[in-house]
Amino acid sequence: MKVRVVSRFVMLMLVLLLGACASTPRVASQADPSADFSRYRSFAFFTPLALEQHGYTTITSNRIRAAVRMQMESRGYRYDEANPDLWVNLNAYLQDKTRVTTMPEVDYDYYYSYRARSYVAVPYWRDRTDVRQYTEGTLNVDVVDVHRKQLVWEGVAVGTVGRFDPAKQGEKIDAAVAAIFARYPYRAGDASI
């Protein structure tokens, strides 16, 4: 029972991550320079996906999987569970963060001067400290050469997670996956890159 509650909590947090990036995520990628992408023509999902570490799929993990499959197939890769050239593994996690910023500011106090017989403005300086707590989410897409059992490409999206509208969750997942694959320059069997 406890595992089920934890699993649901993790998936809820994942939904918040993928469905509610408050801003455009930062995306990074890297490729193995020794990999020959021209020989890859098919793919399948790694089993079990890191995203599905509790042994079952969820609505969110299925949506991410569908978005990744659409991106791979749009690049000419054929889905082949029996004999793929590439495995695709997916992972996501959330991390609570705190941002502390300190900024100097000046203010004025007014004092009555008996000599001048009026009020005088006197500046004073102080530091204003702002503390902001937020949740940062990360979505990872790993592409692995099946025969070499080696990572050949990795794409990562990192963004601040905010409140979300469940009706737009699917669109936001698709947008995050598309942002990651915008960094994937390869096409199936393409030797020109």
N, C-alpha and C positions, 0 to 999 in steps of 0.2 A: 504494500500500500504506500509506504514512504517513497519508494522508487518511482511510483506512478505520479505522486504529487511533485516530486523533484523534476521528473520528466516534463510534466505539464508546465511547470514554472520556467524551465529552460526554453521550451518551445514558445511560451508566451513572450519571453524576453527576445527570442529570435524574431518573432513577428514584429515586435517593437523595433528591433534593429533594422530589419529589411523593409518594413512597411512605413517607416516614419523618419527617414533621414531628414533632419531639420534643414540641412543645407546639402549642397552637392558634395558627394563623398570625394575624398582624395583617393586617387587610383594610382597604383604602381604595378609594374610587371617586370619580369626578367626572364630571359630565355637562355638555355644551355647553348653556348656557341658551337659545341661539337655535335649537336643534334642535326640530323638531316631531315628537315621537315618535308622535303619533296617525296619521301617514301611513305608518309603516313596518309592513309586513305579512309580508315574506319576508326570508330571509337565505341566505347561502352563505359558505363559508370562502374567505378570501383565498388566492390562489395566487401564489407558494409561501408557505406559512406561515413566519413567522420561526422557529418551532420546528423546522422541517424544512429548515434552511439548507444541508444537504449534498445536497439533491435527492431524498431518499427518506423514506418514512414508517417509523416504528418501532412496536413494540408499545405503548410508552408514549405516543407522539404520537397513535396511533389511539385509545387509551383516553381521553386528554384531549379529543380531538375529539368522541368519542362522548358524553362527559359534558357538554360544552358544547352539543352538539346537543340532548341531552335537556332541558337547562335552557331553551334558547331555545324548543323546541317546547312545553314545559310552560307557557310564557307566551303561547302562541297563534301564534307565528311559524311560517311554512311554509318548509321547505327548498326552495330553487329555485336551482339552479346557473345556469340560463339567463338569468334576469332578476331578480336579488335587489334588494331595497331597501337591505339592509345587508350589509357584509362583516364577517366576524369573523376577526381575526388573533390568533394565540397566540404567546407567547414565554416562555421560562424560562431562568434562568441561576443559577449558583452563585457564591458569593464567600467566600473564606476570611477570617475575621475574628479579631481578638485582643481580648479584654476584660481590662483591667488594673484591679484595684480595690485600693485601699490603705485600711487601717483601723487606727486607733490601738488598741493594747491595752496593758494593764498586767500586769505580772508581779512576782513577789517573789523576792528572794534572801535567804538567811539568813546572817547573819554572827555570829560569836561575839564578844560584847562582854566584854572583861576587866573593865571597870568594873562592869557589871551581873552578870557571871559567869553569863551565859546567852546563848542565841541570840536575835537580834533580826531581825525581818522588815523588809526595806527595799524599798519599791516602786521600780520603774523602768518607764519608758514606752518603747515602741518602735512602729514602724509595721510591720504585717504586709501584705505585698503578694502578691496572688494573680493569676496569669496564666492565663487560660483561652482556648484556641484552639477555634474552632468553625466550622462552615460554615453560611452563611445562604443560603437559596434564595428566589427570587422567581418567581412565576407571574403573567403579564400577560395580560389579555383586553381586546383593543381592538375596539370596535364602530364601524364607519365607514359614513357615508352614501355610497352608491355614486355617486349623481348629483352631489353636491357634492364628492366625494373629500375628505371632512373627518371627523376623529375626532369622534364625538358622545357616546361614553361609554367610560370606561376603568375596569377593576377590577383591583386588584393585591393579591396575597396574599404576605406575607413571613413566613418562619418559620425557625427553627433546624432544621437537618437532622441527624437522628441515625441510629442503626442501624435497619434495617427488616426486617420479615418479608415475604418475597416473596409469601406467600399473601394478605397483607392489602394489597398494593400498590394494587390496583384500588379497594378501599374508601377508601383514603386519598386517592387522586386524585379520586374522586367527592366526598369530603368537602371537599377544598380548592376544587374548582370550585363546589360548592354554597355554600360560605362567600362566595365572590366574588359569585355571583349573588343572594345574599341582599340585596346592596346595589343590585340592579338593579330599580327599582320599576315599570318599564314593562311593558305588555302590548301585543300586536299590535293596532293600530288603536284603542287606548284613549286617548280625549281627556280623561279625568278627572284625569290626573296633571299 
